[in-house]
Amino acid sequence: MKALAQLLKAVQACVWALTVGATAMAQDAPAQYQPLAAASGKAHSVSVKFCLGYWGSDFACKDGVVTAVLFEPQAAWSDLVLISHGAQGVDARHYEYADALTKNGFAAVVIDHWTPRGIDITSQNYTQFTQRGGTTSSMATDAIYVAQYMRSRFPNVKRVGLIGESMGGMAVLQLSKQRMLDLFTNGSLAQPGVPFEFPIQAMVGLYAACVERVVDERFHPTPVLLISGEKDDHTLAEHCVEHQEWINTHGGSARAVVIPGVYHDFDGPRPVAFKPRAQNVSGCKNIVAGGIIRIVDSGKELPNNQAGQSQLPKECAKWGITSGYSGNRFVAVPIWMDFFKTQLR
């Protein structure tokens, strides 16, 4: 723990330096956005697979459709960034992401994962919506299908990025795993006779819950940036700092950044407050081995199938989180914008 504390201090010092330097990047994080609205983008209906029971013996899928709204910069563009929401669904922050991206020459695509699945607020009941397919793995496969769609419809696309917040950030973690690629390469989601190439070249996870470790898992080398809030009591920063090493020692390429003094949803549209009705997953760190999910804190074991995955939040989550912005809502924008500029250009 002492070594972890030292690492956190070093990362925080780095972030303070980045924050001080952010004034030189004002075009990336304006003090006040005139956020885009869905109506100003072009809506696309994208065919996907709605699946349940990922990685379990009862994995099953059916055909579905999600909405992806494309925003284009004024000038010619060749790189785009997909945007995945958190448990609350699409809100103003995602159009603010798109606004910042288009102002920096990227096209942006806001994905609505929840409405087509009949989901509203998963953070109030993760178990209920896991049963409807409201999972990070579902969001991950949606992102792959949307990326493939955009590449096929827009020949000018050269490189694709993804930014996800909270559950969307956890989808980034799922996409960094080799087993997700295996589903499309030679697994249940493979298209016979059609070679699969991972369509995303850089990924950002904002305040993700870095709680799952699968024994013997491997990661692919697509660059991943994990940005957490120091005061987040829901998706703990220390878990993502630890997860950075786990990913990098198992074939991946991750970097964790901790922003001092901010909470979960630090770039969300509402000021910081305690939310007693939101489920808190800080105690849900788990290890998956074969057909068993083991919760680290309690030692409780669950089957790795639809029933076990739905039961997991009941066993490890508590109620109440502190979330919202305090101070500069856009403190992370220069960090992830610089990452995309570096990785996609």
C-alpha positions, 0 to 999 in steps of 0.5 A, a space after each residue: 500500500 505504501 508503494 501505491 500511495 507513492 505512485 498516486 502522489 507521483 501521478 497527482 503531481 503530474 496531473 497538477 502540472 497538466 492542469 496548470 498548463 491547460 490554460 495554454 490549451 483553452 481551445 480544448 476546454 472553453 470556460 463555457 460550452 455552447 453544447 451541441 444538441 442531438 438535433 444538430 447531428 445526423 442520427 444513424 441506426 446501427 445494427 448490433 447484437 443484443 447479448 446476455 450472459 457474456 463469458 458464461 455458459 448461457 451466452 445468447 444474442 439477438 438482433 438489435 439496433 442502436 442510435 449513433 448521432 454523428 457530429 462533423 467539424 466544419 473542415 474536412 476530417 479523417 478521424 472520429 471519436 465514439 462517445 459512450 455514456 454512463 449508467 444515467 444514459 446520454 446527457 449534456 456532457 456527451 454533447 460537450 465532448 462532441 463539441 470539444 472534439 469537433 472544435 479540434 477537427 475530429 468527428 464525434 459520434 454519441 451512442 445511445 446504448 440504453 434507449 433501444 434496450 428499454 433502460 433508464 437509470 442503471 445506477 439505481 438497480 444494476 441487477 435489474 438492467 443487467 437482465 436487460 443487457 445493460 452491461 459494460 460488455 454490451 456497450 463494448 460490442 455496440 462500440 465495435 459495431 458502430 465503429 465498423 458501420 462508420 468506417 463502412 459508410 465514410 471512406 474518409 475515416 482513417 482512425 477511430 477513438 473511443 471515450 466512455 464515462 463510468 460504465 462507458 469507461 468500463 466498456 473501454 476496459 472490456 474492449 482492451 481484453 483479447 477475449 472481446 476480440 476473440 468473440 468477433 474473430 472466431 467466437 459467437 459474433 464472428 462473421 463466417 468468411 469475413 476477417 475481423 480487424 479491431 476498428 478502434 485505435 485509441 480509448 479513454 475511460 473516465 472514472 471507470 470501475 476497475 474491479 474485474 480481473 480474469 485469471 489468465 486473461 490477455 490484453 491487446 496493445 491498443 492504447 488506453 488512458 484511464 482518468 479517475 478522480 482522487 475523491 471518487 468513492 464509487 469507482 476508486 482511483 486506486 483500483 485503476 492505478 493498480 489495473 494499469 499494471 495488470 493490463 501492462 503486464 498482460 500484453 496491454 498498453 494502459 496509462 492511469 491518471 488521477 485528477 486531484 480533488 474531484 469526485 465521480 462524474 466530475 465532468 457531469 452536468 450537476 454539482 457535487 452532491 451525495 446521492 443516497 439512491 445510487 448503487 456504490 460498486 467500490 466493494 465489488 472487486 472480483 476475480 473470475 476463474 473458469 466458471 466462478 466469480 469470487 468477490 475479493 472483500 467477502 470471498 463470496 463465490 457466484 457462477 459466471 453466468 447470467 444469474 451470477 452476473 445479475 446477483 453480483 451487485 446484490 452481493 457487493 454493492 452498497 447504497 450512496 455515492 458522492 458525484 458531480 462537478 466541483 470547480 472546473 468541469 472541463 479539467 480532464 478535457 486537455 488531458 484526453 484531447 491531447 491523448 487523442 491528438 497523439 494517438 489518432 494523428 
